[in-house]
């Protein structure tokens, strides 16, 4: 059985790097953030409908990668990211995203802490809202009673903290 682990949290918290490192450590595969590639090639400002499309395509990519995963599938983002993104940007979220957060389950979430310095990227929008956004993620995971750990530390320590949490998590006690 493949265990899905979602790496989530605010922008510039090392999600992509951690996801790739974890896949390498566990000799498995990872799902990159569809939105990053999509927005990089979009020749216009994104719209609310783009967030729904990116959420749907993220799950399509995840299903493709699950076929080649070895024990774990590491996912660089998930639907809570698109929910929070949409609500912060537009004040609402598409019902499809809301419904699928509960349908499309992950065995474990790793919530990346905001203890890394924010780094500029043209796709990032909220350097001043890191604590606010982190709290939204924390509350969303807590309120939904999803299993998660906050991952902190920089460099190798961040990776080691994530590995320790994964290795000690009891995957038999799911939902």
C-alpha positions, 0 to 999 in steps of 0.5 A: 500500500502506498502512503501519501504524504502531503508537504504543505504550508505557506510560500517560501517554507521549503516545501519543494526542496523537502518533498524532493529530498524525502522522495530521494531518502525513501527511494520513491517519487514525488509530485511537483507543484503543478501550479508553479509550472502552470503559472510560469507559462501563463502569459496573463495574470491568473484568475480564480478559475485557474486555481480550480484548474490547478487543483484538479491537475495537481490530483491528476499528476498525483495519480500518475505518480502514484503508479510508480511510487515505492511505499510513499508518495510525497506530494508538494502541495495539496488541496488545502493550499488551493483552498487557502490561496483562493480564500485569501486572494478572492474571499471564497473557494470553489465547492469542488476544492472544498468537497475534494479536501475530504474525499482525497485523503493523505496519510500524513501532512507535514506542515512546513514552519515559517522559520526559514527566511522568506525568499523572493520569487515572482510567483510569491505574493505574501511575504508579510503574511507568513504567520497569518498564513501558517496559522490558517494551515495549522487551524485547517489541519487541526479542525479537520483532524488530519494527522500532521506534524510541524516541520522546522529547522533549516538545511539538513536538520529540517530533512532529519526532522521530517524523516524522524516524524515519518519513521515514528508515525503509526500509519495503521491508525488512519482516519 
